[in-house]
Amino acid sequence: MHADLLINADWLIPVEQPGVLERHSIAVSDGRITAIAPRAEATEQIQAEENINLQGHVLIPGLINTHTHSAMSLFRGLADDLPLMTWLHDYIWPAEARWVHEEFVADGSRLAIAEMIRSGTTCFNDMYYFPDITARVAIQAGMRATVGLIVIDFPSTWANDADDYLDKAIAVHDQLRSDPLVRTAFAPHAPYSVADDPLRRVATLANELELPIHMHVHETVAEVRAGLEQFGQRPIERLHRLNIVTPALLGVHMTQLEPAEIELFSQCAAHVVHCPESNLKLASGHCPVAALLDAGINVALGTDGAASNNDLDMLGEMQTAALRAKGQAADACALPAHAALRMATLNGARALGIDDETGSIRVGKSADLVAVDLSQPETQPVYNAISQLVYAAGREQVRHVWIRGRQVLHKRELTTIDLPLTLQRAAAWRAQIEDKSA
């Protein structure tokens, strides 16, 4: 058997089934996984153009950041230690009105993608203005992405009103519909920022085009209270009335939930995206992950934006999610390491409708792979590679990353992004924004 690439590692975590394969190899041809076999068998039977031996490394599927705002990396640290609505109304929305345009989004997205690749993320689900620009930068970097077709009631530098947002959404979707790396999803911002009529149109269009709907839902107590005051309904009840709560929905945050709302999400086969570190930092509340999983709901994992996290580190997010779930449920078994890894990989792919393409290591799937070095003192000795990955490994141990078989990180070095220029542009934005804010 011939292959373009043969990767040999000490441990391999397929994700689809529990457990670890020891001393196995993965063969890759034309960007896809063509064989998975014990190392001795693979080296004897597979002739590869390139062989990579990764002693002390674990191979995992590429991590999927199922909720972020990539360009907001340029606002990292701009406004910290504030509640969500103060953070948004007094700092972030004014800064966006002043600074966000095509160049800002390009530079911010490139900075975010560089950070994500170096953290082992191979796919991200974005929500921000100028999604066509974020898509272009992702394609240039060889990064898999779902870009959000944002809808919000107020005008921005991207669009003037709901009709304009939706017209541009359709145009971006048409532009990207055949791209192998980048897909689209409708991204109405939140129940408190999008009126009924645009949400009805989103529901209709998402159904016609078979696109996901990516939306902040029940992020804070204040959001739920405002929904009751304005509409006489809790936000999830209102969204259900508007035909938004369907298998297409990715409800992000979901920190204020009643048992009936969990049951509704389960019955409707909607997805939840958990962002534990952002929720903790903004004191937004706690997503009842154990209860959601017990109800059979698909729960994925996201970082939120770097302006509210303040990093895009999915390894760190996995650890926080697992620890927070155990503490909240008062049950050390509430979210095992393998379940946390599944949330960060296959569950994210399932929520985005790309689980036939990525999210696990299986023959026929895209070679979206990450090699993490467990030979360092911080992750020795290795009794269980999954536990070491979730509870002990840091993103600085991510050594190699492949997306569709293309190596985008080699020995910690980015191969598709000019990192010095990216950092130079970030510093220039910091100087400009800081000077005008003084």
C-alpha positions as CSV (number, residue, x, y, z in Angstrom):
1,M,0.0,0.0,0.0
2,H,1.2,3.5,-0.9
3,A,0.7,6.7,1.2
4,D,1.7,10.3,1.0
5,L,2.4,10.3,4.8
6,L,2.8,7.8,7.6
7,I,2.7,9.2,11.1
8,N,3.9,6.9,13.9
9,A,3.0,7.9,17.5
10,D,3.1,6.3,21.0
11,W,-0.6,6.9,21.6
12,L,-3.6,7.5,19.3
13,I,-7.0,8.6,20.6
14,P,-9.7,7.9,17.9
15,V,-12.5,9.6,20.1
16,E,-15.4,7.8,18.4
17,Q,-14.8,4.9,20.8
18,P,-13.3,5.2,24.3
19,G,-9.8,4.1,24.9
20,V,-6.3,4.6,23.5
21,L,-4.4,2.8,20.8
22,E,-0.8,2.3,21.7
23,R,2.1,2.4,19.2
24,H,-0.1,2.9,16.2
25,S,0.4,4.6,12.8
26,I,-1.9,6.7,10.6
27,A,-1.5,6.7,6.8
28,V,-2.6,9.7,4.9
29,S,-3.1,10.2,1.1
30,D,-4.7,13.1,-0.7
31,G,-5.6,14.7,2.6
32,R,-7.5,11.7,4.0
33,I,-6.8,9.0,6.5
34,T,-6.3,5.8,4.5
35,A,-5.2,3.4,7.2
36,I,-4.8,3.0,10.9
37,A,-2.7,0.1,12.1
38,P,-0.2,-1.1,14.7
39,R,3.2,0.4,14.0
40,A,5.0,-2.8,13.1
41,E,2.3,-3.8,10.7
42,A,2.1,-0.3,9.1
43,T,5.8,0.1,8.6
44,E,5.9,-3.3,6.9
45,Q,2.9,-2.9,4.7
46,I,2.7,0.8,3.9
47,Q,5.2,2.6,1.6
48,A,5.1,6.3,2.4
49,E,6.6,9.3,0.7
50,E,7.2,10.8,4.2
51,N,7.5,9.0,7.5
52,I,7.2,11.0,10.8
53,N,8.2,9.2,14.0
54,L,6.7,10.9,17.1
55,Q,8.1,9.2,20.2
56,G,6.4,10.3,23.4
57,H,3.6,12.0,21.4
58,V,-0.2,11.4,21.4
59,L,-2.2,11.9,18.2
60,I,-5.7,13.3,18.5
61,P,-8.3,14.7,16.1
62,G,-7.9,18.4,15.5
63,L,-9.7,20.4,18.2
64,I,-12.9,22.3,17.2
65,N,-13.6,25.6,18.7
66,T,-17.3,25.7,18.3
67,H,-17.8,29.3,19.4
68,T,-15.5,32.3,19.0
69,H,-15.3,35.8,17.6
70,S,-11.9,35.6,16.0
71,A,-11.2,39.2,15.0
72,M,-11.8,40.3,18.6
73,S,-8.4,39.0,19.4
74,L,-7.3,42.6,18.7
75,F,-9.4,43.7,21.7
76,R,-7.8,41.2,24.1
77,G,-7.4,42.9,27.5
78,L,-9.1,46.1,26.4
79,A,-11.8,45.8,29.0
80,D,-11.6,43.2,31.8
81,D,-13.2,42.4,35.1
82,L,-16.6,43.7,34.1
83,P,-20.1,42.1,33.9
84,L,-21.3,41.2,30.4
85,M,-23.7,44.1,29.7
86,T,-21.3,46.8,31.0
87,W,-18.5,45.2,29.0
88,L,-20.6,45.2,25.8
89,H,-22.4,48.5,26.1
90,D,-19.7,50.7,27.6
91,Y,-16.5,49.3,26.0
92,I,-16.8,46.6,23.2
93,W,-19.7,48.0,21.1
94,P,-18.2,51.5,21.1
95,A,-14.8,50.1,20.2
96,E,-16.3,48.1,17.4
97,A,-18.1,51.0,16.0
98,R,-14.9,53.0,15.8
99,W,-12.4,50.3,14.7
100,V,-14.0,47.4,13.0
101,H,-13.6,47.3,9.3
102,E,-12.0,44.9,6.7
103,E,-8.4,45.5,7.7
104,F,-9.1,45.1,11.4
105,V,-11.0,41.8,10.8
106,A,-8.3,40.4,8.5
107,D,-5.5,41.2,11.0
108,G,-7.5,40.0,14.0
109,S,-8.6,36.8,12.4
110,R,-5.1,36.0,11.3
111,L,-3.8,36.6,14.9
112,A,-6.6,34.3,16.2
113,I,-5.9,31.6,13.7
114,A,-2.2,31.6,14.5
115,E,-3.1,31.2,18.2
116,M,-5.6,28.5,17.5
117,I,-3.3,26.4,15.3
118,R,-0.6,26.6,17.9
119,S,-3.1,25.4,20.5
120,G,-4.2,22.4,18.4
121,T,-7.4,23.8,16.9
122,T,-8.0,22.8,13.3
123,C,-11.6,24.2,13.0
124,F,-13.4,27.2,14.4
125,N,-17.0,28.4,14.4
126,D,-17.0,32.2,14.1
127,M,-19.5,35.0,14.7
128,Y,-18.4,38.4,13.6
129,Y,-18.7,41.2,11.1
130,F,-17.1,40.8,7.6
131,P,-17.4,37.0,7.6
132,D,-16.1,37.0,4.0
133,I,-12.8,38.5,5.2
134,T,-12.4,35.9,8.0
135,A,-13.2,33.2,5.5
136,R,-10.5,34.5,3.1
137,V,-7.9,34.6,5.9
138,A,-8.8,31.1,7.0
139,I,-8.5,29.8,3.5
140,Q,-5.1,31.4,3.1
141,A,-4.0,29.8,6.3
142,G,-5.4,26.3,5.4
143,M,-7.7,26.5,8.4
144,R,-11.1,24.8,8.5
145,A,-13.9,27.2,9.6
146,T,-17.6,27.9,9.7
147,V,-18.1,31.6,9.4
148,G,-21.2,33.2,10.9
149,L,-23.6,35.2,8.8
150,I,-24.3,37.7,11.5
151,V,-27.7,39.3,12.0
152,I,-28.3,42.0,14.6
153,D,-30.8,44.9,14.9
154,F,-28.4,47.8,15.0
155,P,-26.3,49.1,12.1
156,S,-22.6,48.4,11.9
157,T,-19.8,49.0,9.4
158,W,-20.8,45.6,7.9
159,A,-24.5,46.3,7.3
160,N,-27.3,48.9,7.9
161,D,-30.3,46.9,9.0
162,A,-31.7,43.4,9.3
163,D,-32.5,43.2,5.5
164,D,-29.0,44.3,4.7
165,Y,-27.5,41.7,7.1
166,L,-29.5,39.0,5.5
167,D,-28.8,40.1,1.9
168,K,-25.1,40.0,2.7
169,A,-25.5,36.7,4.4
170,I,-26.9,35.1,1.3
171,A,-24.1,36.7,-0.8
172,V,-21.4,35.3,1.4
173,H,-23.0,31.9,1.6
174,D,-23.1,31.8,-2.2
175,Q,-19.5,32.9,-2.5
176,L,-18.3,30.1,-0.2
177,R,-20.7,27.2,-0.9
178,S,-18.2,25.1,-2.8
179,D,-15.1,25.8,-0.7
180,P,-13.6,22.6,0.8
181,L,-12.5,24.3,4.1
182,V,-15.0,27.0,4.9
183,R,-18.7,26.7,5.5
184,T,-21.4,29.1,6.7
185,A,-24.0,29.4,9.4
186,F,-26.6,32.0,10.2
187,A,-25.5,33.9,13.3
188,P,-28.3,36.0,14.8
189,H,-26.4,37.6,17.7
190,A,-28.8,37.0,20.7
191,P,-32.5,37.1,21.6
192,Y,-32.1,40.5,23.1
193,S,-30.5,42.0,19.9
194,V,-32.6,40.5,17.1
195,A,-36.3,41.2,16.6
196,D,-39.0,38.6,15.8
197,D,-39.2,39.3,12.0
198,P,-35.5,38.8,11.3
199,L,-35.5,35.6,13.4
200,R,-38.4,34.2,11.4
201,R,-36.5,34.9,8.2
202,V,-33.4,33.3,9.6
203,A,-35.5,30.2,10.5
204,T,-36.9,30.0,7.0
205,L,-33.6,30.6,5.2
206,A,-31.7,28.1,7.5
207,N,-34.2,25.5,6.6
208,E,-34.1,26.2,2.9
209,L,-30.3,26.3,2.7
210,E,-29.7,23.5,5.4
211,L,-27.5,25.8,7.4
212,P,-26.8,25.8,11.2
213,I,-28.0,28.7,13.4
214,H,-25.3,29.9,15.8
215,M,-26.7,32.1,18.6
216,H,-26.0,33.3,22.1
217,V,-28.9,31.9,24.2
218,H,-29.6,32.3,27.9
219,E,-26.2,33.8,28.7
220,T,-27.1,35.8,31.8
221,V,-29.9,36.3,34.3
222,A,-30.4,39.8,32.9
223,E,-31.0,38.4,29.4
224,V,-33.8,36.1,30.7
225,R,-35.3,38.8,32.8
226,A,-35.3,41.2,29.8
227,G,-37.0,38.6,27.7
228,L,-39.8,38.2,30.2
229,E,-40.2,42.0,30.5
230,Q,-40.2,42.6,26.7
231,F,-41.9,39.6,25.3
232,G,-43.6,37.9,28.2
233,Q,-41.6,34.8,27.6
234,R,-38.2,33.4,28.5
235,P,-35.9,33.6,25.5
236,I,-35.9,29.9,24.7
237,E,-39.7,29.8,24.8
238,R,-39.7,32.8,22.4
239,L,-37.1,31.1,20.1
240,H,-39.2,28.0,20.1
241,R,-42.3,30.0,19.0
242,L,-40.2,31.4,16.1
243,N,-39.1,28.0,14.9
244,I,-35.5,28.6,15.9
245,V,-35.1,25.7,18.3
246,T,-34.5,22.9,15.9
247,P,-31.6,20.4,15.1
248,A,-30.0,23.3,13.3
249,L,-29.6,25.4,16.5
250,L,-26.3,25.8,18.3
251,G,-27.3,27.6,21.6
252,V,-24.2,29.2,23.0
253,H,-23.6,29.6,26.8
254,M,-27.0,28.3,28.1
255,T,-26.3,29.2,31.7
256,Q,-29.9,29.8,32.9
257,L,-31.9,26.7,32.3
258,E,-35.1,25.2,33.7
259,P,-35.7,21.4,33.5
260,A,-38.5,22.0,30.8
261,E,-36.0,24.0,28.7
262,I,-33.5,21.1,28.9
263,E,-36.2,18.7,27.9
264,L,-37.2,21.0,24.9
265,F,-33.6,21.1,23.6
266,S,-33.5,17.3,23.9
267,Q,-36.8,16.8,22.1
268,C,-35.8,19.2,19.3
269,A,-32.3,17.7,19.0
270,A,-30.7,21.2,19.3
271,H,-27.1,21.6,20.3
272,V,-25.4,23.4,23.2
273,V,-22.0,25.1,23.0
274,H,-20.4,25.4,26.4
275,C,-17.9,28.3,27.1
276,P,-16.9,27.7,30.7
277,E,-14.0,30.2,31.0
278,S,-15.8,33.1,29.4
279,N,-18.8,32.3,31.6
280,L,-16.7,32.3,34.7
281,K,-14.7,35.5,33.8
282,L,-17.9,37.5,33.1
283,A,-19.8,35.9,36.0
284,S,-22.5,35.0,33.6
285,G,-23.6,31.7,35.2
286,H,-22.9,28.0,34.9
287,C,-24.1,25.7,32.1
288,P,-25.5,22.5,33.6
289,V,-23.4,20.2,31.4
290,A,-24.0,17.0,33.3
291,A,-27.8,17.5,33.1
292,L,-27.6,18.3,29.4
293,L,-25.5,15.2,28.7
294,D,-27.9,13.0,30.8
295,A,-30.7,14.4,28.6
296,G,-29.0,13.2,25.5
297,I,-28.1,16.7,24.2
298,N,-25.0,17.1,22.1
299,V,-22.7,19.5,24.0
300,A,-19.8,21.0,22.2
301,L,-17.1,23.3,23.5
302,G,-15.9,26.8,22.6
303,T,-13.7,29.5,24.0
304,D,-15.8,32.6,23.1
305,G,-13.7,35.5,21.9
306,A,-10.2,36.5,23.2
307,A,-11.7,39.8,24.5
308,S,-13.7,37.9,27.1
309,N,-11.7,34.7,27.8
310,N,-8.9,35.9,27.3
311,D,-7.4,33.1,25.2
312,L,-8.4,30.7,22.5
313,D,-6.9,27.6,24.2
314,M,-9.1,24.6,23.7
315,L,-6.8,22.3,25.8
316,G,-7.3,24.7,28.7
317,E,-11.1,24.9,28.0
318,M,-11.4,21.1,28.2
319,Q,-9.7,21.1,31.6
320,T,-11.9,23.9,32.9
321,A,-15.1,22.2,31.5
322,A,-14.3,18.9,33.2
323,L,-13.4,20.4,36.5
324,R,-16.3,22.8,36.6
325,A,-18.8,20.1,35.7
326,K,-17.6,17.9,38.5
327,G,-17.8,20.7,41.1
328,Q,-21.2,21.8,39.9
329,A,-22.7,18.3,40.0
330,A,-20.8,17.4,43.2
331,D,-19.9,14.2,41.3
332,A,-16.3,13.3,40.4
333,C,-17.6,11.2,37.5
334,A,-19.7,14.0,36.0
335,L,-17.5,14.7,33.0
336,P,-14.7,12.2,32.5
337,A,-11.7,13.1,30.4
338,H,-12.8,11.2,27.3
339,A,-16.2,13.0,27.4
340,A,-14.4,16.4,27.6
341,L,-12.2,15.5,24.7
342,R,-15.3,14.4,22.7
343,M,-16.9,17.8,23.4
344,A,-13.9,19.5,22.0
345,T,-13.8,17.3,18.8
346,L,-16.6,15.1,17.6
347,N,-19.4,16.9,19.4
348,G,-18.3,20.2,17.8
349,A,-18.2,18.5,14.4
350,R,-21.6,17.1,14.9
351,A,-23.1,20.5,15.9
352,L,-21.6,22.0,12.8
353,G,-22.8,19.2,10.5
354,I,-19.3,18.1,9.5
355,D,-18.9,14.9,11.6
356,D,-18.7,12.9,8.4
357,E,-15.6,14.9,7.6
358,T,-13.7,15.6,10.8
359,G,-13.9,15.3,14.6
360,S,-12.4,11.8,15.0
361,I,-9.7,9.6,13.7
362,R,-11.2,7.1,11.3
363,V,-10.3,5.8,7.9
364,G,-12.0,8.0,5.2
365,K,-12.1,11.1,7.3
366,S,-10.0,14.2,6.6
367,A,-6.6,14.1,8.1
368,D,-7.2,16.9,10.7
369,L,-4.6,15.7,13.3
370,V,-2.7,17.1,16.2
371,A,0.4,15.7,17.9
372,V,0.9,16.6,21.5
373,D,4.2,15.9,23.2
374,L,3.6,14.1,26.5
375,S,7.3,13.4,27.1
376,Q,7.7,16.6,29.1
377,P,8.0,16.7,32.9
378,E,4.6,18.2,33.2
379,T,2.9,15.1,31.7
380,Q,5.1,12.3,33.0
381,P,4.6,9.5,33.8
382,V,1.8,8.5,31.4
383,Y,-0.6,6.0,32.9
384,N,-3.6,7.2,30.8
385,A,-2.9,9.4,27.7
386,I,-6.4,10.9,27.7
387,S,-6.2,11.9,31.3
388,Q,-2.8,13.5,30.8
389,L,-4.1,15.4,27.8
390,V,-7.1,16.8,29.5
391,Y,-5.9,17.4,33.0
392,A,-2.1,18.1,32.6
393,A,-1.1,19.0,29.1
394,G,-0.6,22.6,28.0
395,R,-0.9,24.1,24.6
396,E,2.8,24.7,24.4
397,Q,3.1,20.9,24.1
398,V,1.3,21.0,20.7
399,R,4.1,20.2,18.3
400,H,2.5,19.3,15.0
401,V,-0.8,20.1,13.3
402,W,-2.3,18.9,10.0
403,I,-5.5,20.0,8.3
404,R,-6.6,18.0,5.3
405,G,-3.2,16.4,5.4
406,R,-1.4,19.7,5.0
407,Q,1.0,20.4,7.8
408,V,0.2,23.9,9.2
409,L,2.4,23.5,12.4
410,H,5.8,21.8,12.3
411,K,7.7,21.6,15.6
412,R,5.8,24.6,16.9
413,E,6.5,26.7,13.8
414,L,3.6,27.9,11.7
415,T,3.9,27.0,8.0
416,T,1.1,29.0,6.5
417,I,1.1,32.3,8.5
418,D,3.8,34.9,8.7
419,L,4.0,35.1,12.5
420,P,6.4,38.1,12.8
421,L,4.2,40.2,10.5
422,T,1.0,39.0,12.3
423,L,2.5,40.1,15.6
424,Q,3.7,43.4,14.1
425,R,0.2,44.2,12.9
426,A,-1.3,43.4,16.3
427,A,1.2,45.7,18.0
428,A,0.3,48.5,15.5
429,W,-3.4,48.1,16.3
430,R,-2.7,48.2,20.0
431,A,-0.8,51.4,19.7
432,Q,-3.5,53.0,17.5
433,I,-6.4,52.0,19.8
434,E,-4.6,52.9,22.9
435,D,-3.6,56.3,21.6
436,K,-7.2,57.2,20.5
437,S,-8.6,55.9,23.8
438,A,-6.2,57.9,26.0
